């Protein structure tokens, strides 16, 4: 089967506890240390098998093959990708069975990052994730004062709308916010604004 590594924890003797997001499951498995093993890291897409053992509470990860990306040696893209992927582990904590949306979103994003700026591509796909989970707020009601936002538009964690005067945060143009919430698109946002959105995203999915 195939999946994306969303978390790695070292245990005794350099063995690893590895969490993998697949199309239908989030697996936590054990990876024994060994010189013949292929390298694995956060964000890697791998083909793998799991071996169950009555002596262990979690399956053993084996026969791992890394499925490389076209941009895997682009340090900026890999850095952004890994920071985004790390956010999935706490977001999907205690989840086992899962819809294929998340796996397919990452597959799509891998392809889009070939030509796109990584932060812009990731933020665009994050909008799709928020929409899928029902967490976009196109009603433009301020999260803090609970009144309608007609000017001084801003955003806080999870792209929740606020008045910039309420959250003491960056102000955005109304047309840009409408494009974000109604069309789930960041085409009108300049690079400085994308950087701001990126830093909001890093607070957590």
Backbone as a printed PyTorch tensor [residue, N CA C, xyz], in Angstrom:
tensor([[[  0.8420,  -1.1900,   0.0000],
         [  0.0000,   0.0000,   0.0000],
         [  0.8820,   1.2460,   0.0000]],

        [[  0.2610,   2.4050,  -0.2230],
         [  1.0100,   3.6500,  -0.2940],
         [  0.4810,   4.6530,   0.7280]],

        [[  1.3740,   5.5190,   1.1930],
         [  0.9570,   6.5210,   2.1520],
         [  2.0200,   7.5820,   2.3630]],

        [[  1.6250,   8.6330,   3.0880],
         [  2.5180,   9.7410,   3.4160],
         [  2.9000,   9.6620,   4.8910]],

        [[  4.1770,   9.8030,   5.1730],
         [  4.6500,   9.7840,   6.5570],
         [  4.3540,  11.1440,   7.1940]],

        [[  3.5200,  11.1440,   8.2380],
         [  3.1430,  12.4050,   8.8820],
         [  3.7760,  12.5670,  10.2610]],

        [[  4.4300,  11.5250,  10.7670],
         [  5.1230,  11.6750,  12.0540],
         [  6.1350,  10.5500,  12.2290]],

        [[  7.2510,  10.8940,  12.8540],
         [  8.2860,   9.9150,  13.2010],
         [  8.7710,  10.2210,  14.6100]],

        [[  8.8260,   9.1870,  15.4440],
         [  9.3630,   9.3440,  16.7940],
         [ 10.4440,   8.2770,  17.0180]],

        [[ 11.5960,   8.7130,  17.4950],
         [ 12.6650,   7.7640,  17.8080],
         [ 12.3800,   7.0940,  19.1450]],

        [[ 12.6490,   5.7890,  19.1790],
         [ 12.5420,   5.0400,  20.4340],
         [ 13.8960,   4.3760,  20.6780]],

        [[ 13.9630,   3.3550,  21.4850],
         [ 15.2550,   2.7730,  21.8720],
         [ 16.0380,   2.2280,  20.6750]],

        [[ 17.3560,   2.3180,  20.7740],
         [ 18.2700,   1.7670,  19.7560],
         [ 17.9870,   2.2930,  18.3530]],

        [[ 17.5310,   3.5320,  18.2590],
         [ 17.2660,   4.1710,  16.9640],
         [ 16.1120,   3.5530,  16.1940]],

        [[ 15.3070,   2.7210,  16.8590],
         [ 14.0760,   2.2590,  16.2210],
         [ 13.1150,   3.4450,  16.1350]],

        [[ 12.0750,   3.3020,  15.3040],
         [ 11.1590,   4.4120,  15.0620],
         [  9.7030,   4.0020,  15.2200]],

        [[  8.8990,   4.9110,  15.7400],
         [  7.4450,   4.8040,  15.6460],
         [  7.0310,   5.7320,  14.5080]],

        [[  6.3870,   5.1850,  13.4890],
         [  6.0710,   5.9270,  12.2750],
         [  4.5520,   5.9890,  12.0870]],

        [[  4.0480,   7.1920,  11.8180],
         [  2.6250,   7.3670,  11.5260],
         [  2.4660,   7.6700,  10.0390]],

        [[  1.5860,   6.9220,   9.3780],
         [  1.4320,   7.0040,   7.9240],
         [ -0.0280,   7.2450,   7.5680]],

        [[ -0.2500,   8.2460,   6.7170],
         [ -1.5830,   8.5500,   6.2030],
         [ -1.7590,   7.8770,   4.8510]],

        [[ -2.7330,   6.9730,   4.7590],
         [ -3.0540,   6.3110,   3.4950],
         [ -4.4320,   6.7710,   3.0270]],

        [[ -4.9250,   6.1740,   1.9660],
         [ -6.2400,   6.5590,   1.4350],
         [ -7.3700,   6.3450,   2.4320]],

        [[ -7.2740,   5.3010,   3.2510],
         [ -8.4050,   4.9530,   4.1040],
         [ -8.0760,   4.8200,   5.5820]],

        [[ -6.7730,   4.8740,   5.9300],
         [ -6.3740,   4.6570,   7.3140],
         [ -5.2300,   5.5780,   7.7030]],

        [[ -5.1310,   5.8140,   9.0080],
         [ -3.9110,   6.4020,   9.5760],
         [ -3.2720,   5.2980,  10.4160]],

        [[ -2.1010,   4.8430,   9.9910],
         [ -1.4260,   3.7220,  10.6470],
         [ -0.2980,   4.2150,  11.5370]],

        [[ -0.1910,   3.6130,  12.7050],
         [  0.9780,   3.7920,  13.5580],
         [  1.7040,   2.4620,  13.6060]],

        [[  2.9800,   2.4690,  13.2300],
         [  3.7120,   1.2130,  13.1100],
         [  5.1440,   1.3640,  13.6380]],

        [[  5.8160,   0.2170,  13.7560],
         [  7.1630,   0.1690,  14.3390],
         [  8.1810,  -0.1150,  13.2460]],

        [[  9.2320,   0.6920,  13.2220],
         [ 10.2940,   0.4960,  12.2260],
         [ 11.5900,   0.1500,  12.9540]],

        [[ 12.0720,  -1.0840,  12.7710],
         [ 13.3260,  -1.4890,  13.3880],
         [ 14.5080,  -0.8330,  12.6830]],

        [[ 15.5030,  -0.4360,  13.4610],
         [ 16.7010,   0.1680,  12.8980],
         [ 17.5230,  -0.8970,  12.1760]],

        [[ 18.0990,  -0.5320,  11.0340],
         [ 18.9570,  -1.4780,  10.3210],
         [ 19.6320,  -0.8230,   9.1380]],

        [[ 20.8560,  -1.2120,   8.8600],
         [ 21.6380,  -0.5840,   7.7890],
         [ 21.0210,  -0.8080,   6.4170]],

        [[ 20.2820,  -1.8760,   6.2630],
         [ 19.7250,  -2.1880,   4.9410],
         [ 18.4000,  -1.4890,   4.6800]],

        [[ 17.8770,  -0.8110,   5.6860],
         [ 16.5990,  -0.1220,   5.5030],
         [ 16.7800,   1.1250,   4.6520]],

        [[ 15.7770,   1.4390,   3.8250],
         [ 15.8000,   2.6860,   3.0740],
         [ 15.5050,   3.8490,   4.0170]],

        [[ 16.0140,   5.0310,   3.6790],
         [ 15.7850,   6.2160,   4.5040],
         [ 14.3190,   6.6310,   4.4380]],

        [[ 13.7970,   7.0520,   5.5600],
         [ 12.4430,   7.5970,   5.5970],
         [ 12.4710,   8.9120,   6.3570]],

        [[ 11.5290,   9.7840,   6.0430],
         [ 11.4810,  11.0870,   6.6970],
         [ 10.0590,  11.6330,   6.6220]],

        [[  9.8000,  12.6620,   7.4190],
         [  8.5000,  13.3410,   7.3950],
         [  8.2030,  13.8200,   5.9740]],

        [[  6.9830,  13.5480,   5.5080],
         [  6.5660,  14.0310,   4.1980],
         [  6.8320,  13.0740,   3.0540]],

        [[  7.6580,  12.0630,   3.2790],
         [  7.9380,  11.1090,   2.2030],
         [  6.6750,  10.3210,   1.8650]],

        [[  6.4930,  10.0660,   0.5820],
         [  5.4660,   9.1270,   0.1500],
         [  6.1510,   7.7850,  -0.0530]],

        [[  5.5820,   6.7570,   0.5370],
         [  6.2240,   5.4430,   0.4820],
         [  5.2400,   4.3570,   0.0600]],

        [[  5.7940,   3.3360,  -0.5180],
         [  5.0840,   2.0730,  -0.7170],
         [  5.5940,   1.1400,   0.3920]],

        [[  4.7050,   0.4390,   1.0610],
         [  5.1370,  -0.3210,   2.2350],
         [  4.1960,  -1.4900,   2.5150]],

        [[  4.6360,  -2.3390,   3.4210],
         [  3.8060,  -3.4240,   3.9400],
         [  3.8520,  -3.3850,   5.4570]],

        [[  2.8130,  -3.9340,   6.0750],
         [  2.7490,  -4.0230,   7.5240],
         [  2.6920,  -5.4870,   7.9440]],

        [[  3.4240,  -5.8140,   8.9770],
         [  3.4470,  -7.1810,   9.4910],
         [  2.9630,  -7.1650,  10.9310]],

        [[  1.9270,  -7.9130,  11.2120],
         [  1.3910,  -7.9750,  12.5740],
         [  2.0600,  -9.1090,  13.3450]],

        [[  2.1770,  -8.8830,  14.6410],
         [  2.8290,  -9.8710,  15.5050],
         [  2.0840,  -9.8820,  16.8220]],

        [[  1.7480, -11.0590,  17.2830],
         [  0.9700, -11.1770,  18.5250],
         [  1.7510, -10.6520,  19.7360]],

        [[  3.0810, -10.5200,  19.5910],
         [  3.8970, -10.0260,  20.6970],
         [  3.9490,  -8.4950,  20.7430]],

        [[  3.4040,  -7.8490,  19.7250],
         [  3.4560,  -6.3900,  19.6560],
         [  2.0600,  -5.8110,  19.4900]],

        [[  1.8550,  -4.6340,  20.0690],
         [  0.5430,  -3.9870,  19.9820],
         [  0.3750,  -3.2050,  18.6830]],

        [[  1.4750,  -2.9150,  17.9880],
         [  1.3920,  -2.2080,  16.7110],
         [  2.1340,  -3.0070,  15.6420]],

        [[  1.7260,  -2.8840,  14.3830],
         [  2.3720,  -3.6510,  13.3120],
         [  3.7860,  -3.1590,  13.0150]],

        [[  4.5640,  -4.0090,  12.3600],
         [  5.9270,  -3.6530,  11.9610],
         [  5.9220,  -3.1460,  10.5260]],

        [[  6.6120,  -2.0510,  10.3020],
         [  6.7490,  -1.4750,   8.9660],
         [  7.8770,  -2.1920,   8.2340]],

        [[  7.5990,  -2.6780,   7.0150],
         [  8.6430,  -3.4000,   6.2820],
         [  8.4840,  -3.1560,   4.7800]],

        [[  9.5020,  -3.5740,   4.0330],
         [  9.5240,  -3.4880,   2.5650],
         [  9.1750,  -2.0750,   2.0830]],

        [[  9.8620,  -1.0910,   2.6440],
         [  9.5870,   0.3170,   2.3330],
         [ 10.3210,   0.7450,   1.0670]],

        [[  9.5840,   1.3660,   0.1680],
         [ 10.1620,   1.9570,  -1.0370],
         [  9.7290,   3.4120,  -1.1030]],

        [[ 10.6830,   4.3340,  -1.1770],
         [ 10.3400,   5.7470,  -1.2850],
         [  9.8660,   6.0660,  -2.6950]],

        [[  8.7450,   6.7800,  -2.7900],
         [  8.1970,   7.2270,  -4.0670],
         [  8.5390,   8.7050,  -4.2230]],

        [[  9.5570,   8.9850,  -4.9750],
         [ 10.1370,  10.3300,  -5.0180],
         [  9.2330,  11.3380,  -5.7130]],

        [[  9.4000,  12.6180,  -5.3380],
         [  8.7160,  13.7250,  -5.9950],
         [  9.6770,  14.3750,  -6.9840]],

        [[  9.1230,  15.0440,  -7.9810],
         [  9.9460,  15.7210,  -8.9790],
         [ 10.7910,  16.8320,  -8.3530]],

        [[ 10.3100,  17.4170,  -7.2550],
         [ 11.0020,  18.5390,  -6.6110],
         [ 11.6880,  18.1370,  -5.3080]],

        [[ 11.9280,  16.8650,  -5.0900],
         [ 12.4260,  16.3740,  -3.8030],
         [ 13.7580,  17.0060,  -3.4000]],

        [[ 14.5670,  17.4530,  -4.3790],
         [ 15.8640,  18.0500,  -4.0580],
         [ 15.8210,  19.5810,  -4.0340]],

        [[ 14.6190,  20.1480,  -4.1520],
         [ 14.4410,  21.5860,  -4.0100],
         [ 14.2460,  21.8690,  -2.5180]],

        [[ 15.2760,  22.4230,  -1.8760],
         [ 15.2550,  22.5420,  -0.4160],
         [ 14.1100,  23.4120,   0.1040]],

        [[ 13.7830,  24.4880,  -0.6140],
         [ 12.6930,  25.3590,  -0.1650],
         [ 11.3530,  24.6320,  -0.2110]],

        [[ 11.1070,  23.9480,  -1.3160],
         [  9.8330,  23.2320,  -1.4420],
         [  9.7350,  22.1010,  -0.4350]],

        [[ 10.8280,  21.3620,  -0.2460],
         [ 10.8050,  20.2540,   0.7100],
         [ 10.5910,  20.7700,   2.1290]],

        [[ 11.2250,  21.8810,   2.4700],
         [ 11.0750,  22.4680,   3.8040],
         [  9.6130,  22.8630,   4.0620]],

        [[  9.0040,  23.5590,   3.1050],
         [  7.5970,  23.9690,   3.2430],
         [  6.6830,  22.7510,   3.3190]],

        [[  6.9350,  21.7890,   2.4670],
         [  6.1410,  20.5570,   2.4280],
         [  6.1830,  19.8350,   3.7740]],

        [[  7.3720,  19.6740,   4.3400],
         [  7.4980,  18.9470,   5.5970],
         [  6.8410,  19.6930,   6.7490]],

        [[  6.9240,  21.0130,   6.7440],
         [  6.2640,  21.7800,   7.8000],
         [  4.7460,  21.6270,   7.7190]],

        [[  4.2020,  21.5860,   6.5070],
         [  2.7690,  21.3860,   6.3150],
         [  2.3620,  19.9770,   6.7300]],

        [[  3.1170,  18.9860,   6.2800],
         [  2.7850,  17.5910,   6.5840],
         [  2.7860,  17.3340,   8.0910]],

        [[  3.7130,  17.9470,   8.8090],
         [  3.7810,  17.7460,  10.2610],
         [  2.4930,  18.1480,  10.9660]],

        [[  1.7720,  19.0800,  10.3850],
         [  0.5410,  19.5660,  11.0110],
         [ -0.5780,  18.5270,  10.9730]],

        [[ -0.4650,  17.5380,  10.0940],
         [ -1.5150,  16.5320,   9.9720],
         [ -1.5500,  15.5860,  11.1690]],

        [[ -0.3990,  15.3730,  11.7890],
         [ -0.3790,  14.4180,  12.9030],
         [ -1.2390,  14.8750,  14.0750]],

        [[ -1.0560,  16.0900,  14.5990],
         [ -1.9670,  16.5240,  15.6770],
         [ -3.4010,  16.7230,  15.1980]],

        [[ -3.5660,  17.1070,  13.9250],
         [ -4.9140,  17.3420,  13.3940],
         [ -5.7170,  16.0460,  13.3240]],

        [[ -5.0400,  14.9510,  13.0080],
         [ -5.7200,  13.6540,  12.8570],
         [ -5.4640,  12.7400,  14.0490]],

        [[ -5.1110,  13.3300,  15.1660],
         [ -4.8190,  12.5470,  16.3670],
         [ -6.0090,  11.6610,  16.7480]],

        [[ -5.7070,  10.4170,  17.0680],
         [ -6.7080,   9.4170,  17.4930],
         [ -7.6400,   8.9800,  16.3660]],

        [[ -7.3550,   9.4070,  15.1250],
         [ -8.1480,   8.9660,  13.9760],
         [ -7.4990,   7.7210,  13.3680]],

        [[ -8.2950,   6.7380,  13.0120],
         [ -7.7680,   5.5580,  12.3130],
         [ -8.3740,   5.4870,  10.9150]],

        [[ -9.6640,   5.1650,  10.8130],
         [-10.3310,   5.1650,   9.5110],
         [-10.5160,   6.6060,   9.0430]],

        [[-10.3020,   6.8400,   7.7470],
         [-10.3230,   8.2120,   7.2430],
         [-10.8040,   8.2280,   5.8030]],

        [[-11.4150,   9.3380,   5.3960],
         [-11.8280,   9.4940,   4.0010],
         [-10.5940,   9.6760,   3.1220]],

        [[-10.7340,   9.3440,   1.8370],
         [ -9.6020,   9.4700,   0.9230],
         [ -9.2860,  10.9160,   0.5480]],

        [[-10.1110,  11.8600,   1.0160],
         [ -9.8910,  13.2750,   0.6950],
         [ -8.4710,  13.7260,   1.0320]],

        [[ -7.9960,  13.3730,   2.2190],
         [ -6.7060,  13.8700,   2.6980],
         [ -5.5490,  13.3300,   1.8580]],

        [[ -5.5850,  12.0510,   1.5680],
         [ -4.5550,  11.4390,   0.7300],
         [ -4.5770,  12.0490,  -0.6710]],

        [[ -5.7620,  12.1900,  -1.2340],
         [ -5.8820,  12.7520,  -2.5870],
         [ -5.4630,  14.2130,  -2.6280]],

        [[ -5.7410,  14.9630,  -1.5500],
         [ -5.3190,  16.3600,  -1.4720],
         [ -3.7900,  16.4550,  -1.5370]],

        [[ -3.1130,  15.5850,  -0.8010],
         [ -1.6490,  15.6000,  -0.8050],
         [ -1.0960,  15.1710,  -2.1620]],

        [[ -1.7130,  14.1870,  -2.7740],
         [ -1.3080,  13.7750,  -4.1240],
         [ -1.4100,  14.9370,  -5.1110]],

        [[ -2.5100,  15.6740,  -5.0180],
         [ -2.7280,  16.8170,  -5.9120],
         [ -1.7120,  17.9240,  -5.6340]],

        [[ -1.4600,  18.1660,  -4.3790],
         [ -0.5280,  19.2240,  -3.9830],
         [  0.8950,  18.9120,  -4.4470]],

        [[  1.3050,  17.6630,  -4.3550],
         [  2.6340,  17.2560,  -4.8330],
         [  2.8070,  17.6560,  -6.2950]],

        [[  1.7720,  17.4360,  -7.0910],
         [  1.8290,  17.7690,  -8.5200],
         [  1.8370,  19.2870,  -8.7220]],

        [[  1.0010,  20.0090,  -7.9850],
         [  0.9010,  21.4610,  -8.1570],
         [  2.1930,  22.1770,  -7.7600]],

        [[  2.9210,  21.6100,  -6.8110],
         [  4.1530,  22.2470,  -6.3410],
         [  5.2960,  22.1400,  -7.3500]],

        [[  5.1330,  21.3690,  -8.4030],
         [  6.1560,  21.2900,  -9.4400],
         [  6.3870,  22.6750, -10.0450]],

        [[  5.2910,  23.3990, -10.3150],
         [  5.3980,  24.6990, -10.9860],
         [  5.0410,  25.8810, -10.0980]],

        [[  4.2990,  25.6390,  -9.0260],
         [  3.8190,  26.7550,  -8.2050],
         [  4.7550,  27.0710,  -7.0480]],

        [[  4.6570,  28.3180,  -6.5690],
         [  5.2990,  28.6820,  -5.3150],
         [  4.7520,  27.7670,  -4.2210]],

        [[  5.6130,  27.1400,  -3.4160],
         [  5.1270,  26.1290,  -2.4640],
         [  4.1610,  26.6790,  -1.4240]],

        [[  4.4270,  27.8660,  -0.8940],
         [  3.5550,  28.4180,   0.1460],
         [  2.1830,  28.7760,  -0.4240]],

        [[  2.1670,  29.3150,  -1.6360],
         [  0.8880,  29.6490,  -2.2780],
         [  0.0900,  28.3760,  -2.5640]],

        [[  0.7690,  27.3560,  -3.0870],
         [  0.0910,  26.0960,  -3.4030],
         [ -0.4670,  25.4420,  -2.1460]],

        [[  0.3180,  25.4470,  -1.0720],
         [ -0.1250,  24.8280,   0.1750],
         [ -1.3100,  25.5900,   0.7680]],

        [[ -1.2280,  26.9220,   0.7880],
         [ -2.3400,  27.7140,   1.3410],
         [ -3.6190,  27.5270,   0.5290]],

        [[ -3.4900,  27.4290,  -0.7900],
         [ -4.6670,  27.1810,  -1.6360],
         [ -5.3180,  25.8520,  -1.3020]],

        [[ -4.4930,  24.8320,  -1.1160],
         [ -5.0360,  23.5140,  -0.7950],
         [ -5.5660,  23.4500,   0.6340]],

        [[ -5.0050,  24.2630,   1.5000],
         [ -5.5240,  24.3500,   2.8640],
         [ -6.9560,  24.8840,   2.8620]],

        [[ -7.2440,  25.8060,   1.9520],
         [ -8.6150,  26.2990,   1.8130],
         [ -9.5710,  25.1580,   1.4690]],

        [[ -9.1300,  24.2500,   0.5960],
         [ -9.9570,  23.0920,   0.2450],
         [-10.1960,  22.2050,   1.4580]],

        [[ -9.1610,  22.0540,   2.2840],
         [ -9.3020,  21.2470,   3.4960],
         [-10.3080,  21.8820,   4.4540]],

        [[-10.1980,  23.1880,   4.6440],
         [-11.1410,  23.8900,   5.5220],
         [-12.5670,  23.7650,   5.0100]],

        [[-12.7370,  23.8950,   3.6930],
         [-14.0660,  23.7810,   3.0890],
         [-14.6170,  22.3730,   3.2720]],

        [[-13.7700,  21.3800,   3.0590],
         [-14.1980,  19.9830,   3.2110],
         [-14.6540,  19.6970,   4.6460]],

        [[-13.9510,  20.2680,   5.6040],
         [-14.2810,  20.0270,   7.0080],
         [-15.3510,  20.9880,   7.5400]],

        [[-15.8860,  21.8390,   6.6500],
         [-16.9440,  22.7580,   7.0520],
         [-16.4670,  23.8690,   7.9600]],

        [[-15.2070,  24.3010,   7.7690],
         [-14.6280,  25.3060,   8.6680],
         [-14.3350,  26.6430,   7.9870]],

        [[-14.8300,  26.8300,   6.7600],
         [-14.7630,  28.1540,   6.1540],
         [-15.9550,  28.9820,   6.6450]],

        [[-15.7770,  30.3000,   6.6970],
         [-16.8280,  31.1630,   7.2710],
         [-17.1710,  32.2970,   6.2990]],

        [[-17.8990,  31.9900,   5.2260],
         [-18.2340,  33.0130,   4.2240],
         [-19.2800,  34.0220,   4.6960]],

        [[-19.7590,  33.8780,   5.9220],
         [-20.7430,  34.8340,   6.4430],
         [-20.0790,  36.1260,   6.9210]],

        [[-18.7340,  36.1200,   7.0020],
         [-17.9870,  37.3150,   7.4070],
         [-18.4700,  37.8930,   8.7320]],

        [[-18.6040,  37.0150,   9.6950],
         [-18.9210,  37.4580,  11.0490],
         [-17.6570,  37.3810,  11.8840]],

        [[-17.3440,  38.4430,  12.5850],
         [-16.1150,  38.5060,  13.3710],
         [-16.1370,  37.4770,  14.4940]],

        [[-15.0940,  36.6890,  14.5590],
         [-14.9590,  35.6460,  15.5750],
         [-14.9010,  36.2340,  16.9890]],

        [[-14.4030,  37.4550,  17.1040],
         [-14.1740,  38.0380,  18.4240],
         [-15.3470,  38.8760,  18.9250]],

        [[-15.8680,  39.7650,  18.0780],
         [-16.9750,  40.6330,  18.5420],
         [-18.3400,  40.1500,  18.0620]],

        [[-18.3420,  39.1450,  17.1720],
         [-19.5630,  38.5000,  16.6760],
         [-20.4700,  39.4390,  15.8780]],

        [[-19.9060,  40.4960,  15.3410],
         [-20.6810,  41.3880,  14.4830],
         [-20.2150,  41.2320,  13.0390]],

        [[-21.0280,  41.6960,  12.1100],
         [-20.7380,  41.5730,  10.6840],
         [-19.4790,  42.3730,  10.3240]],

        [[-18.6640,  41.8060,   9.4480],
         [-17.4700,  42.5050,   8.9860],
         [-17.7750,  43.1650,   7.6460]],

        [[-17.7140,  44.4710,   7.6120],
         [-17.9250,  45.2220,   6.3680],
         [-16.6670,  45.9830,   5.9470]],

        [[-15.7320,  46.1170,   6.8720],
         [-14.4330,  46.7290,   6.5820],
         [-13.4300,  46.2170,   7.6180]],

        [[-12.1690,  46.5400,   7.4230],
         [-11.1120,  46.0730,   8.3300],
         [-11.1100,  44.5400,   8.4480]],

        [[-11.1320,  43.8710,   7.3000],
         [-11.1220,  42.4050,   7.2630],
         [ -9.7520,  41.8700,   7.6910]],

        [[ -9.7750,  40.8210,   8.4910],
         [ -8.5310,  40.1540,   8.8420],
         [ -8.8000,  38.6760,   9.1290]],

        [[ -7.7290,  37.9500,   9.4560],
         [ -7.8310,  36.5140,   9.6740],
         [ -7.0070,  36.1120,  10.8900]],

        [[ -7.4800,  35.0650,  11.5760],
         [ -6.6930,  34.4560,  12.6460],
         [ -6.5710,  32.9610,  12.3430]],

        [[ -6.1420,  32.1870,  13.3030],
         [ -5.8830,  30.7610,  13.0930],
         [ -7.0510,  30.0580,  12.4080]],

        [[ -6.7020,  29.1440,  11.5070],
         [ -7.6740,  28.4090,  10.6820],
         [ -8.4200,  29.3250,   9.7220]],

        [[ -7.8230,  30.4800,   9.4150],
         [ -8.3980,  31.4600,   8.4930],
         [ -9.7930,  31.9150,   8.9250]],

        [[ -9.9850,  31.9980,  10.2240],
         [-11.2440,  32.4920,  10.7640],
         [-11.2630,  34.0180,  10.6310]],

        [[-12.3640,  34.6080,  10.1180],
         [-12.4020,  36.0560,   9.8960],
         [-12.6010,  36.8580,  11.1830]],

        [[-11.9170,  37.9920,  11.2280],
         [-12.0990,  38.9310,  12.3320],
         [-11.9730,  40.3490,  11.7720]],

        [[-12.3550,  41.3240,  12.5670],
         [-11.9750,  42.7000,  12.2760],
         [-10.4960,  42.8530,  12.6280]],

        [[ -9.7480,  43.5350,  11.7950],
         [ -8.3350,  43.7590,  12.1120],
         [ -8.1970,  44.5560,  13.4100]],

        [[ -9.1980,  45.3860,  13.6970],
         [ -9.1700,  46.1780,  14.9280],
         [ -9.4580,  45.3250,  16.1680]],

        [[-10.1420,  44.2040,  15.9740],
         [-10.4180,  43.2990,  17.0990],
         [ -9.2320,  42.3830,  17.3910]],

        [[ -8.6070,  41.8800,  16.3290],
         [ -7.5150,  40.9160,  16.4980],
         [ -6.1310,  41.5550,  16.4410]],

        [[ -6.0970,  42.8780,  16.1900],
         [ -4.8120,  43.5930,  16.0670],
         [ -3.9030,  42.9130,  15.0480]],

        [[ -4.4820,  42.6180,  13.9090],
         [ -3.7470,  41.8790,  12.8810],
         [ -3.8790,  42.5670,  11.5240]],

        [[ -3.2260,  42.0170,  10.5410],
         [ -3.1290,  42.6380,   9.2200],
         [ -4.4900,  42.8030,   8.5540]],

        [[ -4.6870,  43.9390,   7.9170],
         [ -5.9530,  44.2260,   7.2350],
         [ -5.8710,  43.7900,   5.7800]],

        [[ -6.9760,  43.1900,   5.2780],
         [ -7.0440,  42.7250,   3.8980],
         [ -8.1800,  43.4190,   3.1490]],

        [[ -7.9670,  43.5590,   1.8610],
         [ -8.9770,  44.1440,   0.9890],
         [-10.2110,  43.2430,   0.9170]],

        [[-11.3850,  43.8490,   0.8560],
         [-12.6450,  43.0880,   0.8400],
         [-12.7170,  42.1450,  -0.3570]],

        [[-12.3010,  42.6000,  -1.5370],
         [-12.3650,  41.7480,  -2.7330],
         [-11.4990,  40.4950,  -2.5760]],

        [[-10.3540,  40.6680,  -1.9320],
         [ -9.4740,  39.5200,  -1.7180],
         [-10.1030,  38.5170,  -0.7600]],

        [[-10.7460,  39.0130,   0.2750],
         [-11.3930,  38.1180,   1.2310],
         [-12.5780,  37.3910,   0.6060]],

        [[-13.3180,  38.0790,  -0.2420],
         [-14.4310,  37.4220,  -0.9380],
         [-13.9080,  36.3350,  -1.8730]],

        [[-12.7900,  36.6020,  -2.5370],
         [-12.1880,  35.6030,  -3.4240],
         [-11.7250,  34.3900,  -2.6210]],

        [[-11.1820,  34.6500,  -1.4480],
         [-10.7180,  33.5600,  -0.5860],
         [-11.8810,  32.6960,  -0.1150]],

        [[-12.9060,  33.3170,   0.4480],
         [-13.9980,  32.5510,   1.0550],
         [-15.0120,  32.0140,   0.0630]],

        [[-15.3310,  32.7840,  -0.9520],
         [-16.3890,  32.3720,  -1.8740],
         [-15.8710,  31.5030,  -3.0190]],

        [[-14.6550,  31.7950,  -3.4790],
         [-14.0900,  31.0210,  -4.5960],
         [-12.9440,  30.1160,  -4.1800]],

        [[-12.5580,  30.1950,  -2.9070],
         [-11.4540,  29.3910,  -2.3630],
         [-10.2080,  29.5350,  -3.2340]],

        [[ -9.8460,  30.7900,  -3.4650],
         [ -8.7340,  31.0970,  -4.3610],
         [ -7.9280,  32.2620,  -3.8070]],

        [[ -6.6030,  32.1750,  -3.9630],
         [ -5.7140,  33.2180,  -3.4480],
         [ -5.0250,  33.9870,  -4.5740]],

        [[ -5.6170,  33.9670,  -5.7530],
         [ -4.9820,  34.5770,  -6.9200],
         [ -4.7470,  36.0770,  -6.7420]],

        [[ -5.5890,  36.7550,  -5.9670],
         [ -5.4630,  38.2030,  -5.7880],
         [ -4.4470,  38.5840,  -4.7120]],

        [[ -3.9570,  37.6190,  -3.9640],
         [ -3.0550,  37.9020,  -2.8500],
         [ -1.6120,  38.0000,  -3.3420]],

        [[ -0.9150,  39.0420,  -2.9110],
         [  0.4830,  39.1840,  -3.3010],
         [  1.3830,  38.3050,  -2.4280]],

        [[  2.6600,  38.2720,  -2.7430],
         [  3.5840,  37.3700,  -2.0510],
         [  3.7010,  37.6830,  -0.5620]],

        [[  3.6750,  38.9600,  -0.2130],
         [  3.7480,  39.3460,   1.1990],
         [  2.5200,  38.8490,   1.9640]],

        [[  1.3550,  38.9250,   1.3330],
         [  0.1220,  38.4480,   1.9730],
         [  0.1000,  36.9290,   2.0840]],

        [[  0.6370,  36.2460,   1.0740],
         [  0.7390,  34.7770,   1.1410],
         [  1.6480,  34.3690,   2.2970]],

        [[  2.7290,  35.1020,   2.4880],
         [  3.6320,  34.8240,   3.6100],
         [  2.8930,  34.9690,   4.9350]],

        [[  2.0380,  35.9710,   5.0280],
         [  1.2430,  36.1770,   6.2430],
         [  0.2800,  34.9970,   6.4560]],

        [[ -0.4040,  34.5720,   5.3820],
         [ -1.3110,  33.4280,   5.4750],
         [ -0.5620,  32.1570,   5.8560]],

        [[  0.6300,  32.0100,   5.3050],
         [  1.4630,  30.8360,   5.6070],
         [  1.7590,  30.7600,   7.1020]],

        [[  2.0930,  31.8970,   7.6930],
         [  2.3970,  31.9030,   9.1250],
         [  1.1610,  31.6240,   9.9740]],

        [[ -0.0040,  32.0170,   9.4800],
         [ -1.2490,  31.6440,  10.1770],
         [ -1.4580,  30.1260,  10.0940]],

        [[ -1.2560,  29.5830,   8.9140],
         [ -1.4320,  28.1470,   8.7090],
         [ -0.5420,  27.3420,   9.6500]],

        [[  0.6870,  27.8060,   9.8700],
         [  1.6430,  27.0730,  10.7080],
         [  1.2080,  27.0020,  12.1730]],

        [[  0.2150,  27.7900,  12.5430],
         [ -0.2970,  27.7080,  13.9210],
         [ -1.0830,  26.4150,  14.1570]],

        [[ -1.4820,  25.7550,  13.0630],
         [ -2.2100,  24.4990,  13.1700],
         [ -3.3380,  24.4060,  12.1850]],

        [[ -3.5980,  23.1780,  11.7100],
         [ -4.6690,  22.9760,  10.7380],
         [ -6.0360,  23.1800,  11.3710]]])
